[in-house]
Amino acid sequence: MEKEVFKGKISKKIFIVPGIFATLFFIEAIIFINVGGLGTGIIPLILSALIIIPALIKYSCTSLILFDKKIIGKTGFLSKETLDAPLDKINDVYLNQGIFGRLFNYGKINISTSSNSFYFKGIDTPELFKNKILEQIEIYKKEQVKEQAKLMAEALKNSNN
């Protein structure tokens, strides 16, 4: 059974910018409803919801988990993208942080495997997650070398008998 090493979480800070705009539209909707009735405030109310819903979907539909021998990640709501790769098939891990990402410590992780590249946006403490992946890859490689050496020693022992 595989052991969970680290869980990448979507940062709640991805709600800051959409939250500000959604709040402004919501306040506008309340003002319009109080002044002109429900019909005048419905459009700002819908816009408020449309602004915040994508962040809610990203937050609830993205997962990234590092195990001792593989990494599993899922993104998407209507069209899903799934990563399920052994650590020895990971070629590289890239980190991308914009201005807000650096200020609020979240970013995009790109995991490149032998067959594809996978992007996970809005990951909290992305530098830490990247380092955990790279550390676990090294540990995994050392375990593989030990296992191979053990098998070779057994094979030599059996061939001498």
C-alpha positions, 0 to 999 in steps of 0.5 A: 500500500502506498503512503501519502507523503504530501497533499497539494492544496488549492490556495483559498487566496484564489478567491481574493480578486473574484471575491472583490468583484463579486462583492461589488456586483452583489452590492450593486444588485442590492442597491438596484433591487432597493431602488428599482425592484428585483428586475433591475438588480438581477443582472448584477446578481447573475454577474456576481455569481458568474465571477465567483463560480469558476474559483469555487469549481477550481477549488473543489475540483482540483486535487494533487497528492504525492505518494511515496511511489507516485503522484496523483492529480485531478483537475476539471469539472466538465472535462477532467484531466487526470495525472497518475504517474509513477515517480520514475516517469516524472521528467521535470517539475516547473513552478510559475508564480505571477505577482499575486502568486508571489505576494500570496504564496500560490502558483502554478505547478507543471509536472512533465511526465514521459508522455504528457504535461499536467498543469495545476493552477492555484496551488498553495505553497508551490515551492514547498510542493515542488521540493517535496516532489523532487525529494520524494523522487530521489528517495524513490530512486535510492529505494529502487537501486537498493532493491535492484542490488538486493535482487542481484545479490540473491541471483549471484548467491543462487548461481553459486549454489 
